[in-house]
Each structure stands twice: as C-alpha cells, then as structure tokens.
Amino acid sequence: MADALELDALWEDFHRVVNMTSAELSAWLRVSDADERTEPLPDQAGSPAGRHVLAILQKRRTDLTEDDLGVMRAVVDTVSDETDVANEPVAEDTDRRHRLMSLGHDPLKG
C-alpha cells in the first residue's frame, strides 16, 4: 500500500483530472453504451475502467484498495498525457473527448 504522502498526492491528482461528478460519469457511461433500442443496466454501462473510476469516486480515501490505486495512477497518467499543452482539447475532437469522458475527464469542462 502507498504511504500517506503518496496516497494524498495520488488522491489530489486523481480528483484534479477527474472533473466529472459521479452522477455525470454514471450518466455518460449509460449514454455512451446505449443504442437506438437498448440501454445497459447502470452497473453494466461503460468500460470496466469507467465503472472502476465511478466506484472510486464513491469511496472514501481510507477504503481504497491496491486495484483502486492502480486505476487512479493509470487515469492520472492517461488524462495528463492526452491533455498536455500541445494537445489542447477542441470541440471537434469528439472521439478523444468521449474516450477521456469515459475515464471521468471532460476536456471541455472548465
């Protein structure tokens, strides 16, 4: 398990890059998986990573597992890599925006 300082830094970094609320992410995961005739059950909507991010958002820091920490690190790394200054998000980059939103980061959100 991470030491207290590392855990605090990761918690802050994760909540900095995940700028969607759990309600917003849950709704997005359902919408992104829906098609013209069906909508998935809420607990089955979205990618496994998206569902794990949603679960982490609903936890307290003291309840995090090693798996949670690994997902948090991966999300921070992915969002940081894809939202650097050279890759400023644009509204027209829909695929990239949707991919990031599935991890809880809406690049167009202030």
MMTF fields as JSON, N, C-alpha, C and O atoms, coordinates in Angstrom:
{
  "mmtfVersion": "1.0.0",
  "mmtfProducer": "UNKNOWN",
  "numBonds": 439,
  "numAtoms": 440,
  "numGroups": 110,
  "numChains": 1,
  "numModels": 1,
  "chainsPerModel": [1],
  "groupsPerChain": [110],
  "chainIdList": ["A"],
  "bondAtomList": [4, 2, 8, 6, 12, 10, 16, 14, 20, 18, 24, 22, 28, 26, 32, 30, 36, 34, 40, 38, 44, 42, 48, 46, 52, 50, 56, 54, 60, 58, 64, 62, 68, 66, 72, 70, 76, 74, 80, 78, 84, 82, 88, 86, 92, 90, 96, 94, 100, 98, 104, 102, 108, 106, 112, 110, 116, 114, 120, 118, 124, 122, 128, 126, 132, 130, 136, 134, 140, 138, 144, 142, 148, 146, 152, 150, 156, 154, 160, 158, 164, 162, 168, 166, 172, 170, 176, 174, 180, 178, 184, 182, 188, 186, 192, 190, 196, 194, 200, 198, 204, 202, 208, 206, 212, 210, 216, 214, 220, 218, 224, 222, 228, 226, 232, 230, 236, 234, 240, 238, 244, 242, 248, 246, 252, 250, 256, 254, 260, 258, 264, 262, 268, 266, 272, 270, 276, 274, 280, 278, 284, 282, 288, 286, 292, 290, 296, 294, 300, 298, 304, 302, 308, 306, 312, 310, 316, 314, 320, 318, 324, 322, 328, 326, 332, 330, 336, 334, 340, 338, 344, 342, 348, 346, 352, 350, 356, 354, 360, 358, 364, 362, 368, 366, 372, 370, 376, 374, 380, 378, 384, 382, 388, 386, 392, 390, 396, 394, 400, 398, 404, 402, 408, 406, 412, 410, 416, 414, 420, 418, 424, 422, 428, 426, 432, 430, 436, 434],
  "bondOrderList": [1, 1, 1, 1, 1, 1, 1, 1, 1, 1, 1, 1, 1, 1, 1, 1, 1, 1, 1, 1, 1, 1, 1, 1, 1, 1, 1, 1, 1, 1, 1, 1, 1, 1, 1, 1, 1, 1, 1, 1, 1, 1, 1, 1, 1, 1, 1, 1, 1, 1, 1, 1, 1, 1, 1, 1, 1, 1, 1, 1, 1, 1, 1, 1, 1, 1, 1, 1, 1, 1, 1, 1, 1, 1, 1, 1, 1, 1, 1, 1, 1, 1, 1, 1, 1, 1, 1, 1, 1, 1, 1, 1, 1, 1, 1, 1, 1, 1, 1, 1, 1, 1, 1, 1, 1, 1, 1, 1, 1],
  "groupList": [{"groupName": "MET", "atomNameList": ["N", "CA", "C", "O"], "elementList": ["N", "C", "C", "O"], "formalChargeList": [0, 0, 0, 0], "bondAtomList": [1, 0, 2, 1, 3, 2], "bondOrderList": [1, 1, 2], "singleLetterCode": "M", "chemCompType": "L-PEPTIDE LINKING"}, {"groupName": "ALA", "atomNameList": ["N", "CA", "C", "O"], "elementList": ["N", "C", "C", "O"], "formalChargeList": [0, 0, 0, 0], "bondAtomList": [1, 0, 2, 1, 3, 2], "bondOrderList": [1, 1, 2], "singleLetterCode": "A", "chemCompType": "L-PEPTIDE LINKING"}, {"groupName": "ASP", "atomNameList": ["N", "CA", "C", "O"], "elementList": ["N", "C", "C", "O"], "formalChargeList": [0, 0, 0, 0], "bondAtomList": [1, 0, 2, 1, 3, 2], "bondOrderList": [1, 1, 2], "singleLetterCode": "D", "chemCompType": "L-PEPTIDE LINKING"}, {"groupName": "LEU", "atomNameList": ["N", "CA", "C", "O"], "elementList": ["N", "C", "C", "O"], "formalChargeList": [0, 0, 0, 0], "bondAtomList": [1, 0, 2, 1, 3, 2], "bondOrderList": [1, 1, 2], "singleLetterCode": "L", "chemCompType": "L-PEPTIDE LINKING"}, {"groupName": "GLU", "atomNameList": ["N", "CA", "C", "O"], "elementList": ["N", "C", "C", "O"], "formalChargeList": [0, 0, 0, 0], "bondAtomList": [1, 0, 2, 1, 3, 2], "bondOrderList": [1, 1, 2], "singleLetterCode": "E", "chemCompType": "L-PEPTIDE LINKING"}, {"groupName": "TRP", "atomNameList": ["N", "CA", "C", "O"], "elementList": ["N", "C", "C", "O"], "formalChargeList": [0, 0, 0, 0], "bondAtomList": [1, 0, 2, 1, 3, 2], "bondOrderList": [1, 1, 2], "singleLetterCode": "W", "chemCompType": "L-PEPTIDE LINKING"}, {"groupName": "PHE", "atomNameList": ["N", "CA", "C", "O"], "elementList": ["N", "C", "C", "O"], "formalChargeList": [0, 0, 0, 0], "bondAtomList": [1, 0, 2, 1, 3, 2], "bondOrderList": [1, 1, 2], "singleLetterCode": "F", "chemCompType": "L-PEPTIDE LINKING"}, {"groupName": "HIS", "atomNameList": ["N", "CA", "C", "O"], "elementList": ["N", "C", "C", "O"], "formalChargeList": [0, 0, 0, 0], "bondAtomList": [1, 0, 2, 1, 3, 2], "bondOrderList": [1, 1, 2], "singleLetterCode": "H", "chemCompType": "L-PEPTIDE LINKING"}, {"groupName": "ARG", "atomNameList": ["N", "CA", "C", "O"], "elementList": ["N", "C", "C", "O"], "formalChargeList": [0, 0, 0, 0], "bondAtomList": [1, 0, 2, 1, 3, 2], "bondOrderList": [1, 1, 2], "singleLetterCode": "R", "chemCompType": "L-PEPTIDE LINKING"}, {"groupName": "VAL", "atomNameList": ["N", "CA", "C", "O"], "elementList": ["N", "C", "C", "O"], "formalChargeList": [0, 0, 0, 0], "bondAtomList": [1, 0, 2, 1, 3, 2], "bondOrderList": [1, 1, 2], "singleLetterCode": "V", "chemCompType": "L-PEPTIDE LINKING"}, {"groupName": "ASN", "atomNameList": ["N", "CA", "C", "O"], "elementList": ["N", "C", "C", "O"], "formalChargeList": [0, 0, 0, 0], "bondAtomList": [1, 0, 2, 1, 3, 2], "bondOrderList": [1, 1, 2], "singleLetterCode": "N", "chemCompType": "L-PEPTIDE LINKING"}, {"groupName": "THR", "atomNameList": ["N", "CA", "C", "O"], "elementList": ["N", "C", "C", "O"], "formalChargeList": [0, 0, 0, 0], "bondAtomList": [1, 0, 2, 1, 3, 2], "bondOrderList": [1, 1, 2], "singleLetterCode": "T", "chemCompType": "L-PEPTIDE LINKING"}, {"groupName": "SER", "atomNameList": ["N", "CA", "C", "O"], "elementList": ["N", "C", "C", "O"], "formalChargeList": [0, 0, 0, 0], "bondAtomList": [1, 0, 2, 1, 3, 2], "bondOrderList": [1, 1, 2], "singleLetterCode": "S", "chemCompType": "L-PEPTIDE LINKING"}, {"groupName": "PRO", "atomNameList": ["N", "CA", "C", "O"], "elementList": ["N", "C", "C", "O"], "formalChargeList": [0, 0, 0, 0], "bondAtomList": [1, 0, 2, 1, 3, 2], "bondOrderList": [1, 1, 2], "singleLetterCode": "P", "chemCompType": "L-PEPTIDE LINKING"}, {"groupName": "GLN", "atomNameList": ["N", "CA", "C", "O"], "elementList": ["N", "C", "C", "O"], "formalChargeList": [0, 0, 0, 0], "bondAtomList": [1, 0, 2, 1, 3, 2], "bondOrderList": [1, 1, 2], "singleLetterCode": "Q", "chemCompType": "L-PEPTIDE LINKING"}, {"groupName": "GLY", "atomNameList": ["N", "CA", "C", "O"], "elementList": ["N", "C", "C", "O"], "formalChargeList": [0, 0, 0, 0], "bondAtomList": [1, 0, 2, 1, 3, 2], "bondOrderList": [1, 1, 2], "singleLetterCode": "G", "chemCompType": "PEPTIDE LINKING"}, {"groupName": "ILE", "atomNameList": ["N", "CA", "C", "O"], "elementList": ["N", "C", "C", "O"], "formalChargeList": [0, 0, 0, 0], "bondAtomList": [1, 0, 2, 1, 3, 2], "bondOrderList": [1, 1, 2], "singleLetterCode": "I", "chemCompType": "L-PEPTIDE LINKING"}, {"groupName": "LYS", "atomNameList": ["N", "CA", "C", "O"], "elementList": ["N", "C", "C", "O"], "formalChargeList": [0, 0, 0, 0], "bondAtomList": [1, 0, 2, 1, 3, 2], "bondOrderList": [1, 1, 2], "singleLetterCode": "K", "chemCompType": "L-PEPTIDE LINKING"}],
  "groupTypeList": [0, 1, 2, 1, 3, 4, 3, 2, 1, 3, 5, 4, 2, 6, 7, 8, 9, 9, 10, 0, 11, 12, 1, 4, 3, 12, 1, 5, 3, 8, 9, 12, 2, 1, 2, 4, 8, 11, 4, 13, 3, 13, 2, 14, 1, 15, 12, 13, 1, 15, 8, 7, 9, 3, 1, 16, 3, 14, 17, 8, 8, 11, 2, 3, 11, 4, 2, 2, 3, 15, 9, 0, 8, 1, 9, 9, 2, 11, 9, 12, 2, 4, 11, 2, 9, 1, 10, 4, 13, 9, 1, 4, 2, 11, 2, 8, 8, 7, 8, 3, 0, 12, 3, 15, 7, 2, 13, 3, 17, 15],
  "groupIdList": [1, 2, 3, 4, 5, 6, 7, 8, 9, 10, 11, 12, 13, 14, 15, 16, 17, 18, 19, 20, 21, 22, 23, 24, 25, 26, 27, 28, 29, 30, 31, 32, 33, 34, 35, 36, 37, 38, 39, 40, 41, 42, 43, 44, 45, 46, 47, 48, 49, 50, 51, 52, 53, 54, 55, 56, 57, 58, 59, 60, 61, 62, 63, 64, 65, 66, 67, 68, 69, 70, 71, 72, 73, 74, 75, 76, 77, 78, 79, 80, 81, 82, 83, 84, 85, 86, 87, 88, 89, 90, 91, 92, 93, 94, 95, 96, 97, 98, 99, 100, 101, 102, 103, 104, 105, 106, 107, 108, 109, 110],
  "secStructList": [7, 7, 7, 2, 2, 2, 2, 2, 2, 2, 2, 2, 2, 2, 2, 2, 2, 7, 7, 1, 7, 2, 2, 2, 2, 2, 2, 2, 2, 2, 2, 2, 2, 7, 7, 1, 1, 7, 7, 7, 7, 4, 4, 4, 7, 1, 7, 2, 2, 2, 2, 2, 2, 2, 2, 2, 2, 6, 1, 7, 4, 4, 4, 7, 7, 2, 2, 2, 2, 2, 2, 2, 2, 2, 2, 2, 2, 2, 2, 2, 2, 2, 6, 1, 4, 4, 4, 7, 7, 7, 6, 6, 7, 2, 2, 2, 2, 2, 2, 2, 2, 6, 6, 6, 7, 7, 6, 6, 7, 7],
  "xCoordList": [0.854, 0.0, 0.893, 1.999, 0.413, 1.15, 1.251, 0.378, 2.348, 2.446, 1.484, 0.916, 1.309, 0.286, 0.52, -0.434, 1.771, 2.053, 1.779, 1.223, 2.174, 1.934, 0.432, -0.058, -0.284, -1.73, -2.416, -3.317, -1.997, -2.567, -2.337, -3.247, -1.121, -0.79, -1.61, -2.131, -1.726, -2.498, -3.972, -4.61, -4.513, -5.913, -6.165, -7.149, -5.269, -5.414, -5.29, -6.091, -4.289, -4.096, -5.312, -5.783, -5.816, -6.968, -8.18, -8.857, -8.45, -9.617, -9.409, -10.377, -8.173, -7.906, -8.223, -8.835, -7.81, -8.034, -9.438, -9.973, -10.038, -11.416, -12.322, -12.616, -12.754, -13.518, -15.026, -15.786, -15.448, -16.885, -17.325, -16.572, -18.529, -19.071, -19.439, -19.487, -19.692, -20.101, -21.432, -21.63, -22.343, -23.619, -23.4, -24.023, -22.506, -22.204, -21.552, -21.905, -20.603, -19.914, -20.875, -20.852, -21.709, -22.679, -23.613, -23.881, -24.104, -24.99, -24.25, -24.8, -23.002, -22.216, -21.988, -22.125, -21.644, -21.396, -22.649, -22.56, -23.811, -25.069, -25.348, -25.727, -25.163, -25.417, -24.431, -24.818, -23.174, -22.156, -22.347, -21.915, -22.973, -23.215, -24.585, -24.851, -25.445, -26.805, -26.809, -25.96, -27.781, -28.002, -29.46, -30.166, -29.907, -31.255, -32.356, -33.405, -32.122, -33.195, -32.962, -33.913, -31.751, -31.48, -30.57, -29.822, -30.674, -29.777, -29.309, -30.127, -27.993, -27.496, -27.947, -28.309, -27.917, -28.178, -27.096, -25.947, -27.432, -26.452, -25.149, -24.076, -25.224, -23.995, -23.218, -22.157, -23.728, -23.036, -22.669, -22.133, -22.946, -22.702, -21.243, -20.613, -20.724, -19.374, -18.316, -18.599, -17.088, -15.944, -15.65, -16.081, -14.918, -14.52, -13.752, -13.942, -12.893, -12.133, -13.072, -12.913, -14.052, -15.007, -15.822, -16.062, -16.248, -17.015, -16.14, -16.622, -14.842, -13.937, -13.729, -13.713, -13.569, -13.435, -14.68, -14.575, -15.847, -17.092, -17.113, -17.513, -16.688, -16.647, -15.684, -15.974, -14.543, -13.56, -14.151, -13.948, -14.877, -15.481, -16.461, -16.722, -16.996, -17.98, -17.352, -18.065, -16.014, -15.314, -14.673, -14.445, -14.393, -13.558, -12.11, -11.835, -11.211, -9.779, -9.34, -8.504, -9.895, -9.486, -9.979, -9.511, -10.916, -11.474, -10.829, -11.25, -9.823, -9.195, -8.409, -7.791, -8.443, -7.687, -6.476, -6.344, -5.595, -4.451, -4.932, -4.338, -6.002, -6.563, -7.03, -6.804, -7.673, -8.121, -6.928, -6.983, -5.864, -4.677, -4.082, -3.649, -4.06, -3.547, -4.391, -3.853, -5.708, -6.607, -6.433, -6.405, -6.317, -6.145, -4.868, -4.876, -3.764, -2.499, -2.651, -2.189, -3.297, -3.481, -4.334, -4.032, -5.387, -6.256, -5.484, -5.567, -4.745, -3.951, -2.956, -2.822, -2.259, -1.277, -1.936, -1.45, -3.027, -3.711, -4.236, -4.001, -4.939, -5.513, -4.394, -4.491, -3.341, -2.228, -1.556, -1.23, -1.348, -0.714, -1.565, -1.036, -2.871, -3.757, -4.251, -4.946, -3.908, -4.372, -3.219, -3.395, -2.036, -0.911, -1.127, -2.05, -0.285, -0.452, -0.431, -1.16, 0.394, 0.478, -0.792, -1.061, -1.556, -2.78, -4.007, -4.871, -4.095, -5.262, -6.529, -6.613, -7.514, -8.753, -9.536, -9.557, -10.165, -11.035, -12.371, -12.436, -13.415, -14.753, -14.892, -15.663, -14.155, -14.285, -13.653, -13.939, -12.809, -12.123, -13.022, -12.706, -14.13, -15.167, -14.682, -14.959, -13.961, -13.504, -12.612, -12.775, -11.676, -10.769, -11.54, -11.301, -12.458, -13.253, -14.057, -14.09, -14.695, -15.502, -14.642, -15.051, -13.461, -12.542, -12.157, -12.161, -11.829, -11.462, -12.656, -12.513, -13.839, -15.034, -15.34, -15.885, -14.995, -15.212, -14.306, -14.512, -13.301, -12.433, -12.754, -12.057, -13.818, -14.233, -13.671, -13.805, -13.026, -12.464, -13.113, -12.987, -13.811, -14.37, -13.433, -13.382, -12.68, -11.703, -12.31, -11.605, -13.595, -14.23, -14.856, -15.395, -14.778, -15.348, -14.3, -13.131, -14.722, -13.802, -13.148, -12.36],
  "yCoordList": [-1.188, 0.0, 1.242, 1.222, 2.293, 3.548, 4.191, 4.016, 4.947, 5.666, 6.852, 7.181, 7.484, 8.528, 9.706, 10.224, 10.136, 11.262, 10.913, 11.718, 9.709, 9.259, 9.139, 9.538, 8.59, 8.44, 9.801, 9.982, 10.752, 12.101, 12.738, 13.339, 12.604, 13.185, 12.532, 13.218, 11.212, 10.5, 10.882, 11.103, 10.963, 11.345, 12.727, 12.924, 13.684, 15.043, 15.05, 15.689, 14.342, 14.282, 13.662, 14.17, 12.566, 11.879, 12.804, 12.905, 13.474, 14.356, 15.654, 16.354, 15.975, 17.121, 16.756, 17.55, 15.551, 15.175, 14.638, 14.785, 14.026, 13.544, 14.713, 14.944, 15.444, 16.668, 16.476, 17.444, 15.237, 14.945, 14.403, 13.691, 14.738, 14.185, 12.723, 12.268, 12.0, 10.604, 10.529, 9.609, 11.474, 11.478, 11.732, 11.084, 12.683, 12.97, 11.774, 11.426, 11.146, 9.995, 8.831, 8.165, 8.579, 7.492, 7.703, 6.773, 8.92, 9.235, 9.074, 8.534, 9.541, 9.423, 7.953, 7.578, 7.131, 5.714, 5.048, 4.223, 5.397, 4.829, 5.299, 4.5, 6.588, 7.15, 6.593, 6.264, 6.487, 6.043, 4.586, 4.189, 3.79, 2.378, 2.112, 1.007, 3.108, 2.907, 2.905, 3.519, 2.201, 2.289, 2.654, 3.036, 2.54, 3.009, 2.277, 2.855, 1.002, 0.205, -0.178, -0.534, -0.118, -0.592, 0.365, 1.157, 0.251, 0.972, -0.033, -0.766, -0.083, -1.072, -0.76, 0.372, -1.775, -1.561, -0.633, -0.712, 0.237, 1.206, 0.58, 1.138, -0.566, -1.175, -1.942, -2.493, -1.988, -2.671, -1.713, -2.144, -0.442, 0.542, 0.978, 1.125, 1.178, 1.697, 0.627, -0.554, 1.072, 0.16, -0.232, 0.448, -1.328, -1.685, -0.55, -0.306, 0.138, 1.245, 2.367, 2.926, 2.7, 3.743, 3.391, 4.235, 2.125, 1.685, 1.721, 2.039, 1.393, 1.419, 2.863, 3.127, 3.798, 5.211, 5.658, 6.339, 5.28, 5.634, 5.075, 5.771, 3.836, 3.228, 3.975, 4.168, 4.395, 5.137, 6.477, 6.895, 7.148, 8.434, 8.302, 9.272, 7.113, 6.896, 6.365, 6.023, 6.3, 5.784, 6.9, 8.006, 6.562, 7.422, 7.001, 5.861, 7.903, 7.623, 6.395, 5.621, 6.215, 5.097, 3.744, 2.702, 3.749, 2.499, 2.035, 1.029, 2.749, 2.403, 1.1, 0.809, 0.323, -0.916, -0.704, 0.348, -1.69, -1.63, -1.509, -0.77, -2.224, -2.115, -0.685, -0.149, -0.078, 1.31, 2.23, 3.091, 2.043, 2.891, 2.73, 3.708, 1.501, 1.261, 1.957, 2.551, 1.885, 2.557, 4.071, 4.77, 4.571, 6.007, 6.497, 7.534, 5.752, 6.124, 6.112, 7.027, 5.08, 4.961, 6.113, 6.663, 6.476, 7.575, 8.895, 9.668, 9.154, 10.386, 10.434, 11.469, 9.331, 9.291, 9.496, 10.282, 8.8, 8.895, 10.302, 10.881, 10.849, 12.187, 13.213, 14.114, 13.097, 14.044, 13.967, 15.0, 12.766, 12.591, 13.159, 13.72, 13.014, 13.419, 14.855, 15.335, 15.539, 16.92, 17.881, 18.922, 17.533, 18.452, 19.684, 19.717, 20.681, 21.954, 21.761, 22.443, 20.843, 20.611, 19.948, 20.007, 19.33, 18.642, 19.295, 18.602, 20.608, 21.309, 20.713, 20.517, 20.42, 19.824, 20.807, 22.013, 20.256, 21.055, 20.34, 19.114, 21.092, 20.513, 19.515, 18.561, 19.716, 18.844, 17.471, 16.541, 17.324, 16.052, 15.16, 14.866, 14.744, 14.025, 12.69, 12.365, 11.904, 10.589, 10.722, 9.992, 11.648, 11.849, 12.323, 11.846, 13.255, 13.758, 12.621, 12.492, 11.807, 10.705, 9.679, 9.142, 9.405, 8.458, 8.99, 8.242, 10.279, 10.869, 10.942, 10.736, 11.236, 11.292, 9.93, 9.852, 8.862, 7.516, 7.231, 6.256, 8.084, 7.987, 9.079, 9.219, 9.86, 10.88, 12.253, 13.138, 12.461, 13.777, 14.341, 13.774, 15.464, 16.16, 17.314, 18.298, 17.203, 18.234, 19.603, 20.612, 19.645, 20.928, 21.568, 22.673, 20.86, 21.377, 22.27, 21.899, 23.423, 24.401, 24.024, 24.799],
  "zCoordList": [0.0, 0.0, 0.0, 0.54, -0.595, -0.683, 0.697, 1.547, 0.9, 2.169, 2.145, 1.103, 3.293, 3.438, 2.493, 1.913, 2.329, 1.444, -0.015, -0.761, -0.415, -1.787, -2.045, -3.101, -1.079, -1.206, -1.306, -2.125, -0.484, -0.534, -1.909, -2.48, -2.432, -3.739, -4.843, -5.722, -4.799, -5.815, -5.734, -6.763, -4.532, -4.33, -4.943, -5.657, -4.66, -5.195, -6.718, -7.401, -7.256, -8.71, -9.397, -10.414, -8.839, -9.415, -9.455, -10.479, -8.345, -8.287, -9.077, -9.376, -9.413, -10.285, -11.733, -12.448, -12.179, -13.577, -13.814, -14.913, -12.816, -12.955, -12.575, -11.402, -13.606, -13.353, -13.535, -13.508, -13.72, -13.798, -12.442, -11.777, -12.043, -10.802, -11.033, -12.176, -9.978, -10.145, -10.899, -11.693, -10.669, -11.398, -12.891, -13.732, -13.219, -14.624, -15.303, -16.429, -14.62, -15.197, -15.371, -16.406, -14.391, -14.483, -15.671, -16.432, -15.822, -16.955, -18.272, -19.232, -18.325, -19.555, -19.923, -21.087, -18.947, -19.231, -19.787, -20.695, -19.252, -19.764, -21.182, -22.038, -21.436, -22.766, -23.789, -24.91, -23.411, -24.369, -24.767, -25.85, -23.932, -24.231, -24.844, -25.319, -24.836, -25.345, -26.87, -27.517, -27.419, -28.855, -29.094, -28.161, -30.316, -30.642, -29.888, -29.605, -29.558, -28.951, -27.502, -26.807, -27.033, -25.68, -24.919, -25.492, -23.622, -22.73, -21.689, -21.134, -21.411, -20.453, -19.026, -18.706, -18.191, -16.774, -16.224, -16.66, -15.284, -14.79, -14.301, -14.53, -13.635, -13.112, -14.175, -13.881, -15.41, -16.5, -17.629, -18.65, -17.464, -18.514, -18.522, -17.474, -19.72, -19.869, -19.803, -19.605, -19.975, -19.924, -18.479, -17.548, -18.293, -16.924, -16.237, -15.045, -16.979, -16.386, -15.954, -14.869, -16.799, -16.455, -15.223, -14.36, -15.15, -13.97, -12.718, -11.63, -12.872, -11.717, -11.25, -10.048, -12.194, -11.824, -11.063, -10.043, -11.552, -10.875, -9.454, -8.521, -9.286, -7.951, -7.032, -5.851, -7.571, -6.773, -6.329, -5.189, -7.216, -6.865, -5.702, -4.991, -5.515, -4.468, -3.173, -2.23, -3.134, -1.953, -1.161, -1.651, 0.082, 0.914, 0.7, 0.326, 0.934, 0.756, 1.551, 1.085, 2.744, 3.607, 3.09, 3.549, 2.144, 1.624, 0.318, -0.252, -0.156, -1.427, -1.327, -0.303, -2.406, -2.498, -3.398, -4.022, -3.469, -4.386, -5.827, -6.612, -6.191, -7.539, -7.812, -8.897, -6.834, -6.983, -7.248, -8.125, -6.492, -6.65, -8.045, -8.655, -8.549, -9.893, -10.952, -11.886, -10.811, -11.756, -11.64, -12.652, -10.434, -10.241, -10.919, -11.584, -10.753, -11.404, -12.922, -13.604, -13.444, -14.894, -15.434, -16.493, -14.718, -15.155, -15.141, -16.095, -14.083, -13.999, -15.155, -15.808, -15.415, -16.498, -17.861, -18.675, -18.107, -19.404, -19.645, -20.706, -18.675, -18.843, -18.983, -19.817, -18.188, -18.276, -19.641, -20.227, -20.15, -21.459, -22.589, -23.548, -22.476, -23.57, -23.463, -24.359, -22.398, -22.25, -22.009, -21.376, -22.513, -22.358, -23.238, -24.051, -23.075, -23.775, -25.295, -26.015, -25.781, -27.227, -27.768, -28.968, -26.9, -27.306, -26.692, -26.155, -26.762, -26.225, -26.807, -28.019, -25.976, -26.474, -27.345, -27.099, -28.352, -29.211, -29.322, -29.229, -29.517, -29.567, -30.707, -30.597, -31.806, -32.96, -32.741, -33.496, -31.736, -31.477, -30.615, -29.462, -31.189, -30.453, -29.909, -28.755, -30.714, -30.245, -29.021, -28.044, -29.076, -27.948, -26.72, -25.611, -26.916, -25.788, -25.165, -23.941, -25.974, -25.448, -24.724, -23.695, -25.249, -24.595, -23.201, -22.223, -23.123, -21.834, -20.89, -19.684, -21.441, -20.6, -19.99, -18.889, -20.694, -20.15, -18.958, -18.235, -18.754, -17.573, -16.558, -15.554, -16.82, -15.862, -16.115, -15.27, -17.288, -17.589, -18.84, -19.925, -18.684, -19.835, -20.165, -19.428, -21.283, -21.602, -21.904, -21.876, -22.188, -22.473, -21.235, -21.298, -20.117, -18.866, -18.193, -18.088, -17.751, -17.173, -15.918, -15.376]
}
